[in-house]
């Protein structure tokens, strides 16, 4: 009820402000169109995209909408591309789920953790969360709203609402709500995720004072079935109805088609609430431009900035089973747990976190805000609540950063570091450095860098966590040391991006079975290469090719395919003066490898190592898969998108006829059969 009431109040608030303020922002922020277009992080942004959004209204006014991230000086514009489903779908193309949108997911491309300090350790649902790192702080000349609705087979539904507007030229607010989930095609894999955020920024008329703040919340619910009772049962003719395939957890759960039914009988429930308030005050050089007798634009060139950031975060991680299925003995076999059936149980870790950060910025060049030096110190307090105890910790850490993007945009230096001086994570650190150089329009942009992190293993691997029960492994893991050397080459002229990563991992912490914590103390390395290329086969047919090559040395407990590819063959063009079309095929394929297993109670993926407690046998299974094939038609008219997709066409089998030949991304779990997605997305000026 509280969530429903909050959403209604926020929507009414947005509508009222839109009516009152809609005609006040008459292009006064149009000068921001000349802001710097930043390079995307990693390989996610293609150099060939046109990311601007200019919409002519009946009032002869142009919408100018830009945004930035909290800890970035880059200014971005909205992405109006039409061919890539990653723009609309909550599961990125390089991730695999347990079989349904909203279930636990893991990247098929190896991505180690470089975050020092405290970490709860629950990351299987990270792609469904809103975070401050991904929150877009907008500037807009007119109230703007985006609404998305994506409907899939088996009652899958994805809803997103975003509204932003400037109350005046110095103050913006935004509201976002997102619903993700569906009952799925297999037993006990229903998901229901609700995310919402309300946030704002304010700048004083003389541009000395800045404020960023707001709150966001994530409520993630997903049933867990523990996988099929064995791999062969999936292909038995006795189970033509996928929902009848017997699973390790969930018993005889009834099919529930109502996405708004949030009751969770068996599975994972993660929730968090995050409040942030950042204030900045600048000292520097004041200037102004007099346009006419009644209009003066104030300018300010900061030389010193004082910044304070206050955060309050709460996290609740829970696994619940209200009616354990005693017939499969899964908990007893995998966890040495529930040898005597119980009417129900739950496992829970709760955390609260308070952070106060003080920072000082120095700007050596008055008219180049992208060159600065910052030093800061933070005090973090933590309180963990477990079954039988409450633990309290604190951390004191310092941080520093030097950033210099030259005014001619040819050089970009980024150096930053963090060191934990006192407290629970004393000695943890992170050191990062990168140097980027523009090589001209025909060659592109080159970036090379280095990062080294010493971090305490996530708390779920520590002995006091409620999820670390019956642990047959180590009780106090040693600090991990992770290193990466990387390079990126963006070549807009060739419409190609190339990336290389070399990872060196020491004291790698992982699950060796469903519960046992282990560390691989010997150093091992992973070499990772990727290429993204846009090739015009004809005037209208375009081939978007993504290739990832990964090689792990020795007998390290990391399982990834040697090659993973994603190829889109797209017909792109205008079938009307303003109607853009993108239609074609998308093909994804991974070479054979020993894919991971999943521990539902702990919410962790772990490698196949011939576990004796596995219901699928003690010999690791080599995963061979069919290429995944999707057909799609996407339309865009101004800022209105129409999406139609037929996915998993590769599951078609002729004898017996049906879409039954599914891939198994994880041991004991399978992709769904044929999925039809239909959706709309509409961005409009209020």
N, C-alpha and C positions, 0 to 999 in steps of 0.2 A: 504494500500500500504506500509506503514512504517513497519508493522509487517512482511509482505511478504518479503520485501527487507532485513530486519534484519535477517530473517531465512536463506535466500539464502547466504548472506554474511558469516554468522556463519558456515554454512555447507561447503562452499568453504574453509574457514579458517581451519576448522577441517581436511578436506581432504589434504590440502597442508602440514599442520604440521604433519599429519600422515605419509605422504610420506617421508618427510625430516627426521623426528625423529624416525621413526619406528624401525630402526636397532641400535639406540643409547642406548636404555635401555636394556642391555643384562643381566638382572637378578641382577643388582647392589643393588636392594632393597630387595633381597630375605630374608635378616635377619628378616624382619618384620613378617615373617610367625610365629615366636615364640612369637608374641605380645599376650597380654591377651585378651581372648574372654570374653566380658562383658555380664552380665546378662541383659536380655531385660527389658524394662520398662513395668510395669503392668503385664498382663497375655498374652501379644501378642506373646512371643517367647517360643516355646516348647523346653524343654530340650533335646528331642530326635532328633532334626533336625541336619543334617550335613550341615553346612553353608559355607564350603570351596569350592573354585572354582579353580581347577588346570587343565589347558588345554595344552596338549602337541602339539607343532606346528612342522611344517616341518623343522624349523630352530633349532630343538633340544633345544628349550628354553621353560621354564615354566612360564606361566603367574602367577604372584603373585599380587593379587588385594585386597586391604583392604580399609576401610573407617572409618571415625569417624564423630561425630557430633560436632557442633561448641562449645558447652559448656560441653563437655564430654571428659574424658580421656580414655574411653574404645575404643578398636579397634575391628571392626566387619569385617566379610567376607560375600561374596554374598550368598544369599539363593538359593539353587538348588533344593528345594522341588518341587514336581510336582502335589500334590493332591489338594491344596487349591486354589480356584478361587480368594480369597482375594489378592493374590499376583499380579493379573493381572487386576482386575476389579476396577473401581474408587469408587464404592459404597461398603463399608465394610458390612459384613454379619449381623452386629447388627444394621444397619441403615435401615430406611424406607423412600422412596421418595414419591412425590405426584403422581407418576404413570409413570415416565419416567426418565431414567438416565440424570443427569444434572439439574433436578428440585430440589426444596428445600427438604432438608433431615434432619432427627432428629434421634438420637440414641434411641433405645428401652430400653437401659440400662441407668439409670439415671446418669448423669455426670454434677454436679454443676460447677459453675465458681469460681475458686480460684485465679483469676488474680486481684490484687489490682491496683488502679490507673485508668487512663483514658481507656475507652473502648467504641467504637462507638455503639456496640450493635447489629450488623448485623452478625449473625452466622449460618443462615440456609443454607449457601453454603460453609461452611468452609472445608468440605471434598474434595472439588474440587480445593482448593487453594494450591499453593506452598508457603512454609514458610521457614525462616532461621532455625527454630527449627527442621525441617525434612530434611534439605539439607545435603547431604552426601559429605564430602570432601575426595577425593580419593587419594590413593597412588598406582601406578601401574607400573610394569616393562615393559609393552608394551601398545601401544594405544589400547583402548577397546571401542567397540560400542555396544549398545543394541537398537534393533528396535522391536516395538510391534504394531500389528494391530489386533483389535478385531472388527468383524462385527456382528451386530445383526439384528433381524427382524425390519421391518419398517425403514430401512436405518440408524439404529443406528451405529455409528462409534466411535472407540476409538483408537487414535494413540499416541504413545510415542517414542521419540528418545532421547537417551542419548549417549554422547561421552565424554570420559575422556582420558587424556594421560599426562605423565610426559615429559615436555620439556627437563628437565635433572633430576638428582636424587634429586634436591632441589626444583623443581618447577613443580606444576601440575595445569592444568586447566580442567574445565568440562563445557559442554553445555547440556541443556535439553529443549525439547519442547514437549508439550502435547496438544492434541485436544480431547475434549469429547463432545458428543451430538448426537442429532437425532430429527426427527420431532415428534416421539411418536405416540400412537394409538388413543389418544383423542384430541379434539379440543384445540388449543392454549396451548400446552405444549412443543413446540419446544425448544430445548436448544442448545447452542453453546458456549463452553468454550475454551479459548486459554490461555495457560500458557507457559512461557519461562523463562529461567535463564541462566546466564553466570557468572561463578565464578572461583576463583583460590585460591591457597595457595602457599606461598614461605617460604623457610627456608634458611638462609645464610649458606655457607659452614662450618663455625665454630659453627653453631647451636645456636647462640646468638639471632638472630633477626628472628621474625616470622611475616608473614602477611597473613591475610584472608580477602577476599573481593569479590565484584561482585554486580550484580543486579538481581532482579527477578521481574516479572510482571504477573498479573492475570487479564484477561478480561472475565468476566462471564456474559453471557446473557441467560435469560430463560423467555419464555412466561408464563403468569399466566392466568388460566381460572376461578379462583375463586371457583372452584368446580361445580358439577352438580346442576341444578336448584332445584332438590330434589333427595332424595336417590332412590325413586321407579322408576324414569325414566330410570335408568341404566338397569333395567331388563325388560323393555317394548319390546315386539316383533317388535315394529315399528322401532327400531334402531338396526338392525342386524349389520350395519356398525358402529363400535365404534366411528368413527369420526363424526357421525351425532348426537350423544348424546348432547342435548342442555346444555350449561354451563352459569354461571352467568356473565362471562366476555369474551370478544373476538368476540361476534357477529357471523357473517357468514364468519369467516376466512377460506380461501382456504387452502387445504393441500399442504405443501411445502416439497418436498422430498430432496431438495438440502441442504446438511449439511453445505456447504460453503456459503450459503446465510445468512448473519448475520443481515439482517434487522429485527428490533424488533418493531412490531406494538403495542403490549400490553404486559407489563411484567416488569421484574427486570433486571437492568444492574448495576453490581458492578465491579469496576476496581480499581487496586492499583498498585503502582510502588514503589519498595523498594531498596535502595542503602545502602550498608554496607561496612565499611573499619575498620578492627581491626589490630592494630600493637602491637607487644610484643617485649620487649628487656629484656634479662636475664643476671643476674650477678651470678657467681658461680664458679665451679671448671672445668677447662679445662683438657681434657685427649685425648689420641689418641692411635690407634693400627697400627703398621707398619706391613703391609702384605708382601711387598717386597721392592726392591729399588725404585720402581716407584709408589707404592700405599700405601697411608696412610688414614685410616679411623679416622675422628675426632669425639670424644665423648664430651658431655658437661652435667654436672650435675648442674641444676639451684638451687640456694638458694633464690634469690629474682627476681621477675618478675615485670616489669612495663608494664602496658597495657592501651591502649587508644582505645575506640570504638566510631566510628562516624556513625550515621544513619540518612538518609533522607527518609521519607516515605510520600506518598500522597495516599489518599483514596477518592473514589467517589462512593456514594450510590444513586441510582436513581430508581424510579418507573415511568413508562410512559404508557400512553394510548392515542394513536393518534386518535382513533375513538371510543369513549365510546358508549356502547350499551345501549340505553335508554329504550329498551323494557323490560329488566329484573329489572330495578330500583335497582340494587344491591348496587351501591355506595350510593344511598339515604337511603336505608334500613340499611345497615351495618355501614355506616360512616357518615350519615347525611350530605352528600356531593353530589354535582351535582344535586340539585333539579331542576335546569334548565340546560339541556344538553349543553355541550361545544363541540367545534370541536376537542378538544384535551387538555391534561394537562400533567404535570410531577411534581414530588416531588423529592427534592434532598438535601442531606447533603454532603458537601465536607470538607475534613480535610487535613491539612499538619502537619507533625510532624518532629521535629529535636531533636536528642538525642546525647549528648556528655557524655561519661562515662569514668571515670578514676579509675583504680583499681591497687592495690598493692598485689602481691602474695608472700607468704613466704613458703619455702619448708624445714621443720625441718630436714628431712632425705635426704641426698644428692642423694641416688640411688633409691628413692621411689617417683616418680613424682605423684603418686596417693594419697599422703598425702600432704595437703597444707592448708593454711589459707589465705583467701583473704578478703580485705576490700576495698570498693569503694564508690564513690559518682557520681550522675548523674544529669545533667541539661536537662530538657525536655521542649521544647516550642511547643505550639499547636495553630493552627489557624483554626477555623471552619467557613464555609461560608454557610449561610442558605438563605431562601427566602428574608427576609427583614433586615438582620443584619449580621455583621461579629463579631465573638467572638474570643478573644485571651486569652490564659491561659499559665501558666508555672507551672512546678513542680520541686522541688529539693528533691531527695530521696537518702538515703544511703542504702548500701547492704553489707552483710558479709556472708561468707561461710567457714565452716570447713569440709574437706573431708579426710578420712583416710581409705584406703584399705590396710590392712596389707600385707606384702610381701609374707606371706604364704597363702594369700587369704581366711583366716578363718573369719576375721572380716571386716565389712565395715560400717563406720559411715558417715552419711551425715546430716549436720546441716546447714541450711541457712535461712536468713531472709531479709526482705526489709521494710523500714520505710520511709514514705513521710513526710519530715521535713517542707516544705513550699509549697505554691501554691494551685492550684485548688483542689487537692486531699489530702490536709494536714490531717494527722492522719491515713490515710490508711496504712495498714501493712499486711505482710504475714510472718508467722513463720512456719518452717517445720523442722522435725527431724525424722530420721529413723536409725535403727540399724539392721544390717544383720549378720548372723552367718552361716558358713558352718558346717553342722552336719554329714559330712562324705558322701561317695559315695552312700551308701545304703539308707540313710535317705533323704539327699538333702540339701536344702538351705532355711533358714528361714529369713524373713524380717518383722519387725514391725515398725510402725511409727505413727506420729501425725502431723496435720496441722491445723492452724487457720488463717483466713483471715478476715480483716475488709476492705470493699470495697465500693466505691461509685457506686450506680446502673448505668448501662450503659446509655450513653448519649441519646439514643433514647427515654428513659423514662423521660428525663428532659424537662422542658416547652419550651425551645428555639429551640428544634429540629424541623425541617420542618415536620417530620413524627408524631409529637405529636400534632395533630390538633383535634379540637372538643373533647378534653379530658374531660371526665366526672369523672375522678378519681383524685388522688392527684397530685399536681403540683411540689412539692419538696420532692422526696422520701428520707427516712432516710437511712443511711448507712447499708448495709447488713453485717451480721456476720455469716460466714460459718466455720464449724469445721468438720474434719474427723479424725477417728481413723481407721487404716487399718493394715492388715497383709497378707503376701504372704508366701506360702510354695511350693517350687519347688522340686519335687521328681523324678529326672531322672530315677532312678532305677525302679520305678513303672510307669513311663511315665505318671505322673499326676501332675497337678498344682491346688492349692486351694487358693482362695482369699476371704477376708472378708473386708467389708467397713461398718463403722457406721457413718452416716452423721447427724449433728445437724445444722439446718438452722433457722436463726432469721432474721426478716424483709425481707422475701423472696419477690422479686419484679417480677411481672408478668402482663400479659394482662388479664383482666377479661372478655373482649369481643373483638370485632374487633378493638377498639381504646382505651378503658379505661384502664389506668394504676392503679394498686392496689398493696398493700403490705400486706402480711400475717405476722402481727407483732408477733404473738405468736410463740414460738419455736416449731418446730416439728422435728422428726427424721425419718430416712430411714435406714433400715438394708438391706444390700446387700451381698449375698453369691454367689460364682461361683466356678465351678469345670470344669476342662478340663482334659479329660482322653483319652489315646490311648490304646485300647484293641485289642490284636491279637486273633481273633476268630478261625482262622486256620493259617497255615503257610503263606498264601497269603492274606486272608481276614482280614481287619483291621477296627475297629469301632472307629472313632474319635467322642467323645461326649463332647459337651459344654452345661452346664446347669447354668442358672442364676435365683436366687430367690430374689425377692425384696418385702419389706413390708413397707408401709407408714403408720405412725400413724395419728390418728385423721382425721379431715376433711381438711387436707392440700391440696392446689391446685396443686397437682402433680399426674398425672395419668400414671401408669406403670402397666404392667401385673405382676401377682404374680410369674409366672414361664415362662421363655423363654428358649427354647432348640434349639440347632442346632446339628444334627447328620449326620455323613457321613459314609456310609458303602462302603468301597473301596477295590477293588482287586488291590493289588500292586505287581509288579514283573517285571522281565526282560524277554521279549519275544525274545530278541536277546542279544548278548554279550554286546552291548552298548545302547540298546533301552529299556527305562523304560516306563512302562505302569501303569496308575492309572485310573480305571473306576469303576463306581458304582452309588449310589443314595445319594442325599443330601436332608434332611428333616428338615424344620424349623417350629416351632410351638410356639404360644403364647397363654396363657390362656385368657379367656374373660375379657375384661376391658373396661372402658369408654375412648376411645382413643381421641386424641387431635383434635382441629380444626386449621385452618390456615388463617391468615389475609394477603392477597396478597399485599396490599398497604404498610404495615409495614414490611413484610417479617418475621413474627413472628408466631410461634406456640403458642396456648393457650388452656387451659383445658376446657372441657365441664362443665359448671356450670348452665345450664338452661337459656342461654342467650335469652333475648326477641328479639334481632335483628337477630337471626339466621334464615336462610331460611329453616332449617331442623326441626323446632319445638322447643319448650321450654323445653322438657323433655330430659335429657341426654340419649344417645344411648349406650347400652351395646354392645360392638363389639365382635361378635363370628366369628371365621375364620376357614377355612380349613387349615390343615397342608400344607405348601408349599413344593412341591416335584420337584426336578431337577434330571435329568439323565445326566451323563457326561462321556467323554472319554478324558483323557489327555496323551500325549506322550512327552517324553524327549529323545533326542539324543544328547549327549554332552551338548551343551548350546542352542540347538534348541528345542523349545516347540511347540506342536500342540494341540489346544484346540477345542473341540466340545461339546456343551451342549444343551439340550432341557429343558427349564425352565418353571415353572408354569404348570406342568402336572396336578396339582390338580384342574385346572380350567375346566377340561373336564366335559361336561354335555351330557347326552344321548338324552334328549327330551327338545328342539330340539338339535340335535347333534352339538357340537362345543365346543370351549374352552371359555365359556361365564360365568362360575360361579366364578367370580373374588372376591378376598378379598378386603376389604376397610381399608387400614391402617390409614386413617384419614377421618373424617366425610365429605362426599361430594366428596371424591376422591377414585380412585380405581386403583389396580394393573392392568397391561396389561394382556392379555390372554397368549397363548403359545408364548414363545420367543425362537428363535434358535440363539445361539451364535457360531461363528466359528472364530478362531484367531490363529495367530502365534506370537512367540516371539523368537528372535535370538540374542544371544550375541556372538560377534566374535572379534578376534584379527586382527587389521588392518595390 
